[in-house]
């Protein structure tokens, strides 16, 4: 279902591109040249334009198909532009400019800022207070979650904000008998909308500012569009409290136990090892080597004592009780072929599975987009041996997997149900490749770190707002101070940076330059200009918004803004209207990927946590996306004029 939807969207986009160009090429003579304002209009389809358009189509297909991580594929862009420099009109220096771009540097520094705020426990502390205020009223819960998330995401990268609040939101739902699904989509959507309030709210804004500065000489100030962003955020919250609340399905029941939520009752069984069992005298390592059926031995109970992993060196004895994870059919085969005896049905709940005295606990782990688990299996990363834990179940959206988990290839947003020791939990909590879904721990809150990190953040905002320092230098200074002050340690400084985002931005920034330099932006803008005979500028602005937001749903916010901004600016200049207004419209559209779980990291993070189906995001997000396609251009025209 997941891949099928992505392929359908890919086909739709490609068909739209082909129809668009075929209609416009036939509608206007290719040899016409004209001058509008300061921009020379490229109406003639030449080899450079054909090359860049072809490259854009290839990028779209690869990003949707995703045969390898998109950050790795993005590296091919500067390579291609430099190798075919005659066609791309890009020098080697231009092709590599993304790696040292001020926007890229600022985004990387903001990851360190966000890590400092997150390490202090401040966001989790605020989130934990919500349940004490809202009670069991779901609309009050949505309102407070939205206000907290939206306001925080305006100054801190929204991905760690959502990562910090997902456990709180799920626990809030369990405590107040409200389906967590009803709360998780608002959490993600308002994080996206909150990112449009300030320059530093999301990497999209920083990239758009850099492009606007290069093409128009008008970078964004810190609070350039704060008024617009707040209005859009408030409208989004109103939508989620009214129409959206009715459309969001309650996919997850308010289960008290993770074992119920993951439907473990039919998969965990206690068996007795008799004298005729062929496992007697064998080590668990030997049993694992000869295992032909899909089952896992979770625990040994021997003379009233319980033993957990690592079990490899232990030998099976007569009278041992084993807790086995297996389907009923597999269990019957084990009993028949191995000489085991099933015991009366064991009680399967969190309390019976967890062993506090032995230090074991049930935990949920979310796989973030940058995790090394993505596109890997448990065996490929040696997960079970590396972390000494048991994987009980996996979840992707609404689908729960109990079988053949060693062959399961992880995707961003997947959930893993683990039975692990406190030591393993501590290791996973400190690892940037995992997001641990557990209740708020007051011990994680560090008041001193909170004050220091808040002070450094205030210093950064002040120096940028007053133009004391360039944004990139101010961001680097703040990131350095986070480490110098001890808010984060040296290893956290580098591990907190999402290097996949770095390579993605570094690869795609030159693509935006190539669209401009090759004349492709002017050519596409000229084709869009044909619509001006029948449509007003406002309608064309809506088309630019919808095109950008649809693209963002498929290839992500950063890629869509870098590809669409030169086209938006070119269109505005040829319409002889304010091009900066179209910059804002395109920027806001790139952060409006509401109709797909794959378009934005926060959507991916709540996709499995809420047990959603792909279509849920279309049903809830598409109406909001269409409404904003009307509201944002209208407000931009009101405030900036075009």
Beta strands, then each sheet from edge to edge (+ up, - down):
strand 1: 34-36
strand 2: 39-41
strand 3: 268-273
strand 4: 296-302
strand 5: 305-307
strand 6: 321-325
strand 7: 340-342
strand 8: 360-366
strand 9: 390-396
strand 10: 399-401
strand 11: 415-421
strand 12: 435-437
sheet 1: 1+ 2-
sheet 2: 5+ 4- 6+ 3- 7+
sheet 3: 10+ 9- 11+ 8- 12+
end
